[in-house]
């Protein structure tokens, strides 16, 4: 449970844009009896200078089905003298080794109209050594459609990516190639982009020996 009172002489950057924060009360309660399911409840109110009091509450429940699937249902309500907004969301996440699939349904009611939407996401993380990764995203909100897809490949000497997107008929695409030149051990190597560090591993007389970092293969001799 938390209560905040805004100082009347506070004039931060956000306060200059939307008004100083005068009142902010917030309470949260979570219940997680085991790893199979959990519940969380939030409630609060907030008021800025010259604006009506905004009240909010939300509830979120998650349920694990088996070892690979998780379902989540959430509801949120915003209420003031100027608006009344209710949002419901249902998402199903399925983990398949390196692949991840998410399906989402949502409804938003502003007191005048109800809007429905749904979305689909699928992805595979790019490996730490060499291989492919991808991302696919498709969304629909009433009459607005959007989609995005990206394919990545990381090789021994560079990283390549191809993406395409469509936002309600506005289509675009891009092609990327990136890499680095590293000087180490008296030699120069062409590699994928160096993000945190680079190491040279040598095993005299043996080739194709896997090199591990945090128990993940990141390269071979």
KEBAVEX-946038 format. One line per field, with one value per atom (N, C-alpha, C): residue number from 1; x, z, y; atom name; residue in three letters. Coordinates in pm, whole numbers. Layout:
! residues N
num <- c(NUM;...)
u <- c(X;...)
w <- c(Z;...)
v <- c(Y;...)
atomo <- c(CA;...)
residuo <- c(Ala;...)
END
This chain:
! residues 221
num <- c(1;1;1;2;2;2;3;3;3;4;4;4;5;5;5;6;6;6;7;7;7;8;8;8;9;9;9;10;10;10;11;11;11;12;12;12;13;13;13;14;14;14;15;15;15;16;16;16;17;17;17;18;18;18;19;19;19;20;20;20;21;21;21;22;22;22;23;23;23;24;24;24;25;25;25;26;26;26;27;27;27;28;28;28;29;29;29;30;30;30;31;31;31;32;32;32;33;33;33;34;34;34;35;35;35;36;36;36;37;37;37;38;38;38;39;39;39;40;40;40;41;41;41;42;42;42;43;43;43;44;44;44;45;45;45;46;46;46;47;47;47;48;48;48;49;49;49;50;50;50;51;51;51;52;52;52;53;53;53;54;54;54;55;55;55;56;56;56;57;57;57;58;58;58;59;59;59;60;60;60;61;61;61;62;62;62;63;63;63;64;64;64;65;65;65;66;66;66;67;67;67;68;68;68;69;69;69;70;70;70;71;71;71;72;72;72;73;73;73;74;74;74;75;75;75;76;76;76;77;77;77;78;78;78;79;79;79;80;80;80;81;81;81;82;82;82;83;83;83;84;84;84;85;85;85;86;86;86;87;87;87;88;88;88;89;89;89;90;90;90;91;91;91;92;92;92;93;93;93;94;94;94;95;95;95;96;96;96;97;97;97;98;98;98;99;99;99;100;100;100;101;101;101;102;102;102;103;103;103;104;104;104;105;105;105;106;106;106;107;107;107;108;108;108;109;109;109;110;110;110;111;111;111;112;112;112;113;113;113;114;114;114;115;115;115;116;116;116;117;117;117;118;118;118;119;119;119;120;120;120;121;121;121;122;122;122;123;123;123;124;124;124;125;125;125;126;126;126;127;127;127;128;128;128;129;129;129;130;130;130;131;131;131;132;132;132;133;133;133;134;134;134;135;135;135;136;136;136;137;137;137;138;138;138;139;139;139;140;140;140;141;141;141;142;142;142;143;143;143;144;144;144;145;145;145;146;146;146;147;147;147;148;148;148;149;149;149;150;150;150;151;151;151;152;152;152;153;153;153;154;154;154;155;155;155;156;156;156;157;157;157;158;158;158;159;159;159;160;160;160;161;161;161;162;162;162;163;163;163;164;164;164;165;165;165;166;166;166;167;167;167;168;168;168;169;169;169;170;170;170;171;171;171;172;172;172;173;173;173;174;174;174;175;175;175;176;176;176;177;177;177;178;178;178;179;179;179;180;180;180;181;181;181;182;182;182;183;183;183;184;184;184;185;185;185;186;186;186;187;187;187;188;188;188;189;189;189;190;190;190;191;191;191;192;192;192;193;193;193;194;194;194;195;195;195;196;196;196;197;197;197;198;198;198;199;199;199;200;200;200;201;201;201;202;202;202;203;203;203;204;204;204;205;205;205;206;206;206;207;207;207;208;208;208;209;209;209;210;210;210;211;211;211;212;212;212;213;213;213;214;214;214;215;215;215;216;216;216;217;217;217;218;218;218;219;219;219;220;220;220;221;221;221)
u <- c(86;0;89;60;143;55;92;20;122;99;187;108;167;106;201;153;237;265;389;426;373;311;252;353;482;583;666;619;693;665;772;756;853;846;930;886;961;931;791;754;620;514;541;444;415;517;496;408;408;329;184;162;27;-21;58;18;82;110;173;84;147;77;42;-88;-132;-158;-220;-254;-224;-164;-145;-151;-257;-275;-274;-208;-192;-187;-257;-256;-248;-172;-153;-154;-216;-222;-199;-108;-76;-86;-135;-150;-90;13;79;99;-3;8;104;120;216;253;329;375;269;154;51;-39;-63;-153;-121;-167;-144;-252;-275;-371;-305;-340;-290;-401;-415;-516;-447;-487;-434;-549;-535;-633;-561;-610;-545;-627;-576;-635;-524;-545;-442;-510;-454;-509;-396;-404;-309;-377;-297;-347;-438;-562;-656;-729;-711;-776;-858;-963;-1046;-971;-1018;-959;-979;-871;-876;-863;-963;-963;-937;-863;-830;-827;-855;-837;-806;-740;-708;-697;-722;-710;-649;-553;-484;-470;-506;-491;-416;-326;-250;-264;-266;-282;-188;-106;-15;-82;-85;-146;-34;4;116;247;349;482;513;426;457;356;241;134;96;77;31;-80;-188;-300;-305;-340;-346;-472;-549;-670;-657;-682;-670;-785;-821;-926;-876;-902;-860;-971;-989;-1093;-1034;-1059;-1023;-1152;-1165;-1291;-1262;-1322;-1314;-1435;-1441;-1551;-1542;-1425;-1405;-1407;-1380;-1373;-1414;-1450;-1480;-1436;-1331;-1267;-1246;-1293;-1277;-1209;-1104;-1028;-1019;-1049;-1036;-938;-849;-751;-733;-722;-693;-576;-474;-358;-321;-275;-230;-90;4;144;187;247;292;441;520;665;700;768;807;958;1031;1177;1224;1283;1329;1218;1106;995;895;832;733;614;493;370;279;220;128;5;-112;-240;-313;-359;-423;-558;-655;-787;-809;-871;-892;-1022;-1076;-1197;-1181;-1218;-1210;-1344;-1395;-1525;-1505;-1529;-1512;-1644;-1748;-1878;-1968;-1910;-1988;-1981;-1864;-1846;-1757;-1776;-1691;-1604;-1475;-1381;-1316;-1306;-1249;-1123;-1031;-908;-849;-759;-690;-552;-463;-327;-263;-160;-85;63;143;288;355;460;543;687;777;917;1009;1129;1238;1362;1424;1539;1658;1734;1856;1959;2023;2118;2242;2316;2437;2552;2549;2660;2616;2570;2523;2385;2303;2170;2068;1941;1831;1748;1682;1580;1473;1353;1246;1147;1070;960;845;725;604;500;440;339;227;104;-14;-118;-174;-271;-390;-507;-627;-706;-736;-817;-929;-1047;-1162;-1125;-1113;-1084;-936;-851;-709;-629;-551;-469;-321;-239;-96;-25;92;168;317;397;542;607;712;787;935;1018;1163;1230;1328;1408;1554;1622;1763;1847;1970;2067;2201;2258;2392;2489;2586;2688;2817;2919;3048;3110;3086;3155;3065;2932;2843;2702;2616;2475;2389;2282;2195;2050;1971;1830;1747;1627;1528;1397;1336;1207;1110;982;874;761;692;581;470;350;232;143;111;23;-97;-201;-326;-302;-222;-197;-67;-2;127;237;301;396;539;629;772;854;980;1070;1213;1298;1438;1525;1651;1753;1873;1923;2034;2149;2269;2390;2482;2535;2621;2731;2840;2952;3060;3173;3283;3415;3521;3658;3729;3785;3849;3995;4083;4223;4261;4306;4342;4440;4536;4631;4716;4738;4819;4746;4614;4535;4412;4347;4224;4113;3999;3886;3763;3691;3558;3455;3373;3279;3143;3040;2914;2940;2844;2864;2909;3011;3062;2980;2913;2821;2881;2950;3004;3152;3204;3343;3376;3504;3548;3664;3665;3771;3819;3946;4006;4038;3979;4004;4085;4189;4275;4292;4276;4299;4391;4521;4615;4586;4578;4558;4414;4318;4176;4093;4001;3912;3768;3684;3540;3508;3591;3565;3470;3356;3261;3317;3292;3330;3202;3199;3080;3096;2984;2973;2840;2845;2724;2649;2725;2672;2600;2629;2571;2685;2667;2768;2768;2884;2896;2992;3057;3149;3223;3303;3381;3521;3614;3751;3765)
w <- c(0;0;0;-92;-104;-125;-62;-76;-104;-208;-241;-249;-201;-209;-286;-393;-473;-403;-413;-352;-438;-381;-460;-541;-507;-580;-673;-699;-787;-932;-1011;-1151;-1239;-1235;-1319;-1464;-1551;-1694;-1723;-1660;-1681;-1626;-1512;-1452;-1544;-1618;-1709;-1826;-1862;-1977;-1940;-1828;-1793;-1660;-1596;-1467;-1352;-1242;-1125;-1065;-1017;-953;-810;-777;-644;-553;-609;-528;-609;-544;-605;-495;-493;-399;-478;-424;-499;-403;-439;-359;-452;-410;-491;-401;-450;-377;-475;-441;-529;-451;-518;-459;-555;-509;-588;-500;-486;-398;-447;-580;-636;-775;-847;-980;-1087;-1052;-1152;-1183;-1085;-1111;-1016;-1053;-971;-999;-902;-913;-866;-931;-889;-904;-801;-802;-775;-849;-832;-829;-748;-742;-706;-757;-726;-774;-740;-788;-805;-900;-931;-975;-930;-967;-991;-1104;-1137;-1129;-1115;-1096;-1212;-1179;-1280;-1352;-1310;-1376;-1275;-1323;-1230;-1180;-1072;-1012;-1104;-1129;-1212;-1123;-1127;-1048;-1141;-1091;-1174;-1089;-1155;-1093;-1202;-1166;-1260;-1187;-1260;-1207;-1315;-1276;-1371;-1310;-1389;-1346;-1450;-1406;-1498;-1456;-1555;-1531;-1623;-1566;-1645;-1675;-1805;-1850;-1904;-1830;-1871;-1853;-1921;-1907;-2012;-2113;-2225;-2249;-2184;-2215;-2092;-2113;-2006;-2059;-1982;-2016;-1918;-1971;-1886;-1924;-1822;-1840;-1753;-1814;-1739;-1772;-1672;-1688;-1624;-1690;-1638;-1658;-1557;-1564;-1525;-1608;-1579;-1573;-1470;-1448;-1393;-1457;-1408;-1461;-1434;-1486;-1637;-1696;-1840;-1920;-1859;-1936;-1850;-1921;-1860;-1959;-1925;-2020;-1953;-2019;-1969;-2076;-2037;-2130;-2076;-2161;-2130;-2227;-2176;-2261;-2220;-2319;-2298;-2387;-2330;-2408;-2374;-2475;-2461;-2517;-2434;-2475;-2475;-2586;-2601;-2632;-2549;-2567;-2627;-2742;-2812;-2833;-2733;-2738;-2772;-2889;-2925;-2981;-3017;-3075;-2967;-2990;-2895;-2974;-2934;-3002;-2901;-2940;-2853;-2932;-2875;-2936;-2837;-2883;-2794;-2845;-2754;-2784;-2690;-2737;-2653;-2689;-2590;-2607;-2527;-2589;-2521;-2534;-2420;-2413;-2348;-2425;-2371;-2325;-2311;-2270;-2384;-2503;-2622;-2725;-2753;-2850;-2792;-2844;-2809;-2929;-2903;-3008;-2974;-3076;-3057;-3141;-3092;-3165;-3130;-3213;-3186;-3250;-3203;-3255;-3248;-3329;-3334;-3342;-3258;-3258;-3259;-3336;-3335;-3352;-3280;-3287;-3252;-3303;-3267;-3244;-3131;-3099;-3186;-3224;-3300;-3211;-3259;-3174;-3147;-3043;-3007;-3102;-3173;-3266;-3409;-3483;-3620;-3636;-3722;-3746;-3770;-3780;-3815;-3693;-3703;-3609;-3686;-3630;-3702;-3603;-3655;-3581;-3677;-3638;-3716;-3623;-3664;-3583;-3672;-3636;-3710;-3610;-3633;-3543;-3622;-3558;-3617;-3506;-3525;-3433;-3512;-3501;-3580;-3729;-3791;-3933;-3964;-3862;-3883;-3874;-3977;-3982;-3985;-3918;-3923;-3917;-3980;-3981;-3991;-3933;-3937;-3939;-4019;-4025;-4042;-3975;-3987;-3983;-4071;-4076;-4057;-3963;-3934;-3959;-4003;-4011;-3961;-3867;-3818;-3865;-3945;-3993;-3914;-3963;-3894;-3903;-4014;-4038;-4040;-4037;-4045;-4002;-3990;-3956;-4062;-4104;-4209;-4160;-4208;-4168;-4282;-4292;-4390;-4317;-4331;-4265;-4360;-4330;-4407;-4312;-4338;-4252;-4336;-4283;-4349;-4241;-4256;-4163;-4239;-4243;-4310;-4455;-4527;-4668;-4697;-4595;-4612;-4589;-4698;-4693;-4709;-4635;-4646;-4616;-4658;-4633;-4623;-4560;-4541;-4545;-4583;-4582;-4504;-4410;-4326;-4334;-4324;-4311;-4214;-4118;-4018;-3977;-3930;-3888;-3825;-3797;-3732;-3776;-3767;-3786;-3652;-3607;-3475;-3492;-3432;-3431;-3297;-3296;-3173;-3205;-3119;-3138;-3262;-3305;-3424;-3554;-3550;-3671;-3670;-3786;-3802;-3844;-3775;-3800;-3840;-3940;-3974;-3894;-3815;-3724;-3731;-3674;-3651;-3556;-3541;-3452;-3312;-3261;-3127;-3028;-2936;-2845;-2706;-2650;-2516;-2505;-2595;-2588;-2695;-2712;-2814;-2757;-2781;-2732;-2846;-2843;-2941;-2873;-2924;-2868;-2964;-2915;-2998;-2934;-3016;-2972;-3076;-3054;-3155;-3196;-3325;-3379;-3387;-3335;-3338;-3401;-3487;-3553;-3513;-3527;-3503;-3356;-3265;-3122;-3074;-3013;-2969;-2854;-2859;-2754;-2681;-2548;-2470;-2389;-2375;-2281;-2209;-2077;-1997;-2048;-2081;-2127;-2261;-2339;-2472;-2574;-2686;-2791;-2860;-2862;-2924;-3042;-3066;-3180;-3179;-3284;-3296;-3347;-3311;-3355;-3503)
v <- c(-119;0;123;216;335;457;566;693;801;880;990;1119;1224;1356;1447;1508;1595;1727;1774;1902;2016;2118;2225;2304;2297;2374;2287;2162;2073;2112;2130;2171;2092;1960;1876;1881;1808;1811;1756;1642;1587;1680;1743;1834;1951;1996;2109;2070;1941;1895;1865;1794;1750;1805;1889;1945;1873;1943;1879;1770;1665;1556;1596;1596;1635;1516;1412;1294;1170;1072;940;835;756;646;517;417;293;175;68;-54;-174;-275;-394;-517;-624;-750;-864;-954;-1066;-1197;-1301;-1433;-1535;-1605;-1709;-1832;-1914;-2030;-2137;-2148;-2243;-2195;-2276;-2236;-2252;-2311;-2338;-2220;-2133;-2021;-1906;-1787;-1668;-1565;-1477;-1368;-1239;-1127;-997;-894;-810;-704;-571;-469;-335;-235;-133;-25;103;212;339;457;572;696;798;889;988;1117;1227;1357;1456;1524;1629;1765;1865;2000;2040;2084;2128;2018;1891;1779;1700;1630;1551;1429;1374;1256;1135;1062;942;820;732;610;491;393;278;151;41;-90;-192;-297;-403;-536;-642;-778;-865;-946;-1033;-1172;-1272;-1410;-1490;-1575;-1660;-1805;-1893;-2036;-2111;-2197;-2279;-2413;-2446;-2571;-2660;-2759;-2843;-2768;-2816;-2756;-2651;-2635;-2547;-2435;-2440;-2345;-2265;-2135;-2047;-1957;-1944;-1858;-1741;-1622;-1503;-1424;-1388;-1308;-1183;-1067;-942;-849;-767;-666;-537;-424;-294;-192;-107;-5;130;231;369;450;533;604;743;845;983;1058;1189;1270;1288;1259;1280;1152;1038;914;795;690;561;455;384;293;158;51;-85;-171;-241;-325;-467;-564;-706;-769;-854;-919;-1065;-1151;-1292;-1329;-1390;-1432;-1575;-1647;-1785;-1793;-1836;-1845;-1992;-2033;-2171;-2170;-2236;-2244;-2380;-2377;-2499;-2497;-2538;-2535;-2393;-2370;-2236;-2149;-2207;-2131;-2092;-1976;-1925;-1872;-1911;-1870;-1803;-1689;-1617;-1577;-1604;-1566;-1477;-1362;-1267;-1219;-1203;-1146;-1029;-921;-804;-733;-666;-584;-456;-345;-215;-145;-98;-31;105;213;348;410;325;374;413;427;463;352;305;198;89;-33;-146;-180;-197;-232;-366;-451;-583;-597;-676;-699;-834;-878;-1003;-995;-1079;-1079;-1216;-1233;-1358;-1325;-1390;-1371;-1509;-1519;-1640;-1595;-1657;-1615;-1731;-1722;-1813;-1727;-1739;-1656;-1695;-1595;-1619;-1689;-1797;-1869;-1786;-1825;-1751;-1777;-1893;-1921;-1893;-1991;-1970;-2034;-1973;-2028;-1919;-1962;-1873;-1835;-1721;-1677;-1601;-1592;-1524;-1462;-1367;-1305;-1281;-1322;-1296;-1237;-1126;-1058;-1009;-1042;-996;-948;-830;-769;-716;-722;-661;-593;-465;-387;-321;-380;-335;-335;-216;-210;-188;-185;-158;-287;-316;-436;-396;-476;-455;-590;-596;-721;-687;-775;-758;-895;-908;-1034;-1003;-1079;-1062;-1198;-1216;-1337;-1298;-1364;-1336;-1460;-1435;-1545;-1494;-1566;-1532;-1638;-1594;-1685;-1670;-1732;-1727;-1588;-1517;-1391;-1268;-1283;-1166;-1208;-1108;-1129;-1061;-1129;-1079;-1082;-986;-980;-924;-974;-928;-907;-787;-764;-696;-714;-653;-620;-508;-467;-408;-417;-359;-299;-171;-101;-47;-130;-93;-49;-127;-99;-27;27;95;-9;-52;-163;-115;-175;-142;-266;-263;-375;-327;-405;-368;-491;-470;-574;-520;-598;-554;-654;-601;-683;-611;-683;-620;-717;-661;-743;-658;-719;-648;-709;-629;-676;-666;-778;-784;-826;-751;-787;-848;-974;-1041;-1155;-1179;-1287;-1273;-1149;-1126;-1151;-1165;-1189;-1099;-1087;-1009;-1104;-1096;-1185;-1104;-1153;-1099;-1177;-1107;-1173;-1103;-1165;-1092;-976;-884;-769;-811;-744;-772;-690;-758;-690;-667;-764;-747;-782;-862;-899;-1001;-1028;-1123;-1204;-1334;-1420;-1510;-1543;-1632;-1764;-1874;-2006;-2091;-2151;-2234;-2373;-2478;-2616;-2680;-2676;-2726;-2870;-2890;-3024;-3070;-2988;-3026;-2915;-2954;-2859;-2884;-2783;-2793;-2825;-2779;-2798;-2689;-2722;-2618;-2535;-2405;-2311;-2270;-2284;-2257;-2129;-2057;-1946;-1959;-1970;-1994;-2115;-2220;-2349;-2341;-2235;-2220;-2214;-2284;-2283;-2146;-2080;-1949;-1950;-2061;-2070;-2202;-2223;-2345;-2309;-2394;-2370;-2400)
atomo <- c(N;CA;C;N;CA;C;N;CA;C;N;CA;C;N;CA;C;N;CA;C;N;CA;C;N;CA;C;N;CA;C;N;CA;C;N;CA;C;N;CA;C;N;CA;C;N;CA;C;N;CA;C;N;CA;C;N;CA;C;N;CA;C;N;CA;C;N;CA;C;N;CA;C;N;CA;C;N;CA;C;N;CA;C;N;CA;C;N;CA;C;N;CA;C;N;CA;C;N;CA;C;N;CA;C;N;CA;C;N;CA;C;N;CA;C;N;CA;C;N;CA;C;N;CA;C;N;CA;C;N;CA;C;N;CA;C;N;CA;C;N;CA;C;N;CA;C;N;CA;C;N;CA;C;N;CA;C;N;CA;C;N;CA;C;N;CA;C;N;CA;C;N;CA;C;N;CA;C;N;CA;C;N;CA;C;N;CA;C;N;CA;C;N;CA;C;N;CA;C;N;CA;C;N;CA;C;N;CA;C;N;CA;C;N;CA;C;N;CA;C;N;CA;C;N;CA;C;N;CA;C;N;CA;C;N;CA;C;N;CA;C;N;CA;C;N;CA;C;N;CA;C;N;CA;C;N;CA;C;N;CA;C;N;CA;C;N;CA;C;N;CA;C;N;CA;C;N;CA;C;N;CA;C;N;CA;C;N;CA;C;N;CA;C;N;CA;C;N;CA;C;N;CA;C;N;CA;C;N;CA;C;N;CA;C;N;CA;C;N;CA;C;N;CA;C;N;CA;C;N;CA;C;N;CA;C;N;CA;C;N;CA;C;N;CA;C;N;CA;C;N;CA;C;N;CA;C;N;CA;C;N;CA;C;N;CA;C;N;CA;C;N;CA;C;N;CA;C;N;CA;C;N;CA;C;N;CA;C;N;CA;C;N;CA;C;N;CA;C;N;CA;C;N;CA;C;N;CA;C;N;CA;C;N;CA;C;N;CA;C;N;CA;C;N;CA;C;N;CA;C;N;CA;C;N;CA;C;N;CA;C;N;CA;C;N;CA;C;N;CA;C;N;CA;C;N;CA;C;N;CA;C;N;CA;C;N;CA;C;N;CA;C;N;CA;C;N;CA;C;N;CA;C;N;CA;C;N;CA;C;N;CA;C;N;CA;C;N;CA;C;N;CA;C;N;CA;C;N;CA;C;N;CA;C;N;CA;C;N;CA;C;N;CA;C;N;CA;C;N;CA;C;N;CA;C;N;CA;C;N;CA;C;N;CA;C;N;CA;C;N;CA;C;N;CA;C;N;CA;C;N;CA;C;N;CA;C;N;CA;C;N;CA;C;N;CA;C;N;CA;C;N;CA;C;N;CA;C;N;CA;C;N;CA;C;N;CA;C;N;CA;C;N;CA;C;N;CA;C;N;CA;C;N;CA;C;N;CA;C;N;CA;C;N;CA;C;N;CA;C;N;CA;C;N;CA;C;N;CA;C;N;CA;C;N;CA;C;N;CA;C;N;CA;C;N;CA;C;N;CA;C;N;CA;C;N;CA;C;N;CA;C;N;CA;C;N;CA;C;N;CA;C;N;CA;C;N;CA;C;N;CA;C;N;CA;C;N;CA;C;N;CA;C;N;CA;C;N;CA;C;N;CA;C;N;CA;C;N;CA;C;N;CA;C;N;CA;C;N;CA;C;N;CA;C;N;CA;C;N;CA;C;N;CA;C;N;CA;C;N;CA;C;N;CA;C;N;CA;C;N;CA;C;N;CA;C;N;CA;C;N;CA;C)
residuo <- c(Unk;Unk;Unk;Unk;Unk;Unk;Unk;Unk;Unk;Unk;Unk;Unk;Unk;Unk;Unk;Unk;Unk;Unk;Unk;Unk;Unk;Unk;Unk;Unk;Unk;Unk;Unk;Unk;Unk;Unk;Unk;Unk;Unk;Unk;Unk;Unk;Unk;Unk;Unk;Unk;Unk;Unk;Unk;Unk;Unk;Unk;Unk;Unk;Unk;Unk;Unk;Unk;Unk;Unk;Unk;Unk;Unk;Unk;Unk;Unk;Unk;Unk;Unk;Unk;Unk;Unk;Unk;Unk;Unk;Unk;Unk;Unk;Unk;Unk;Unk;Unk;Unk;Unk;Unk;Unk;Unk;Unk;Unk;Unk;Unk;Unk;Unk;Unk;Unk;Unk;Unk;Unk;Unk;Unk;Unk;Unk;Unk;Unk;Unk;Unk;Unk;Unk;Unk;Unk;Unk;Unk;Unk;Unk;Unk;Unk;Unk;Unk;Unk;Unk;Unk;Unk;Unk;Unk;Unk;Unk;Unk;Unk;Unk;Unk;Unk;Unk;Unk;Unk;Unk;Unk;Unk;Unk;Unk;Unk;Unk;Unk;Unk;Unk;Unk;Unk;Unk;Unk;Unk;Unk;Unk;Unk;Unk;Unk;Unk;Unk;Unk;Unk;Unk;Unk;Unk;Unk;Unk;Unk;Unk;Unk;Unk;Unk;Unk;Unk;Unk;Unk;Unk;Unk;Unk;Unk;Unk;Unk;Unk;Unk;Unk;Unk;Unk;Unk;Unk;Unk;Unk;Unk;Unk;Unk;Unk;Unk;Unk;Unk;Unk;Unk;Unk;Unk;Unk;Unk;Unk;Unk;Unk;Unk;Unk;Unk;Unk;Unk;Unk;Unk;Unk;Unk;Unk;Unk;Unk;Unk;Unk;Unk;Unk;Unk;Unk;Unk;Unk;Unk;Unk;Unk;Unk;Unk;Unk;Unk;Unk;Unk;Unk;Unk;Unk;Unk;Unk;Unk;Unk;Unk;Unk;Unk;Unk;Unk;Unk;Unk;Unk;Unk;Unk;Unk;Unk;Unk;Unk;Unk;Unk;Unk;Unk;Unk;Unk;Unk;Unk;Unk;Unk;Unk;Unk;Unk;Unk;Unk;Unk;Unk;Unk;Unk;Unk;Unk;Unk;Unk;Unk;Unk;Unk;Unk;Unk;Unk;Unk;Unk;Unk;Unk;Unk;Unk;Unk;Unk;Unk;Unk;Unk;Unk;Unk;Unk;Unk;Unk;Unk;Unk;Unk;Unk;Unk;Unk;Unk;Unk;Unk;Unk;Unk;Unk;Unk;Unk;Unk;Unk;Unk;Unk;Unk;Unk;Unk;Unk;Unk;Unk;Unk;Unk;Unk;Unk;Unk;Unk;Unk;Unk;Unk;Unk;Unk;Unk;Unk;Unk;Unk;Unk;Unk;Unk;Unk;Unk;Unk;Unk;Unk;Unk;Unk;Unk;Unk;Unk;Unk;Unk;Unk;Unk;Unk;Unk;Unk;Unk;Unk;Unk;Unk;Unk;Unk;Unk;Unk;Unk;Unk;Unk;Unk;Unk;Unk;Unk;Unk;Unk;Unk;Unk;Unk;Unk;Unk;Unk;Unk;Unk;Unk;Unk;Unk;Unk;Unk;Unk;Unk;Unk;Unk;Unk;Unk;Unk;Unk;Unk;Unk;Unk;Unk;Unk;Unk;Unk;Unk;Unk;Unk;Unk;Unk;Unk;Unk;Unk;Unk;Unk;Unk;Unk;Unk;Unk;Unk;Unk;Unk;Unk;Unk;Unk;Unk;Unk;Unk;Unk;Unk;Unk;Unk;Unk;Unk;Unk;Unk;Unk;Unk;Unk;Unk;Unk;Unk;Unk;Unk;Unk;Unk;Unk;Unk;Unk;Unk;Unk;Unk;Unk;Unk;Unk;Unk;Unk;Unk;Unk;Unk;Unk;Unk;Unk;Unk;Unk;Unk;Unk;Unk;Unk;Unk;Unk;Unk;Unk;Unk;Unk;Unk;Unk;Unk;Unk;Unk;Unk;Unk;Unk;Unk;Unk;Unk;Unk;Unk;Unk;Unk;Unk;Unk;Unk;Unk;Unk;Unk;Unk;Unk;Unk;Unk;Unk;Unk;Unk;Unk;Unk;Unk;Unk;Unk;Unk;Unk;Unk;Unk;Unk;Unk;Unk;Unk;Unk;Unk;Unk;Unk;Unk;Unk;Unk;Unk;Unk;Unk;Unk;Unk;Unk;Unk;Unk;Unk;Unk;Unk;Unk;Unk;Unk;Unk;Unk;Unk;Unk;Unk;Unk;Unk;Unk;Unk;Unk;Unk;Unk;Unk;Unk;Unk;Unk;Unk;Unk;Unk;Unk;Unk;Unk;Unk;Unk;Unk;Unk;Unk;Unk;Unk;Unk;Unk;Unk;Unk;Unk;Unk;Unk;Unk;Unk;Unk;Unk;Unk;Unk;Unk;Unk;Unk;Unk;Unk;Unk;Unk;Unk;Unk;Unk;Unk;Unk;Unk;Unk;Unk;Unk;Unk;Unk;Unk;Unk;Unk;Unk;Unk;Unk;Unk;Unk;Unk;Unk;Unk;Unk;Unk;Unk;Unk;Unk;Unk;Unk;Unk;Unk;Unk;Unk;Unk;Unk;Unk;Unk;Unk;Unk;Unk;Unk;Unk;Unk;Unk;Unk;Unk;Unk;Unk;Unk;Unk;Unk;Unk;Unk;Unk;Unk;Unk;Unk;Unk;Unk;Unk;Unk;Unk;Unk;Unk;Unk;Unk;Unk;Unk;Unk;Unk;Unk;Unk;Unk;Unk;Unk;Unk;Unk;Unk;Unk;Unk;Unk;Unk;Unk;Unk;Unk;Unk)
END
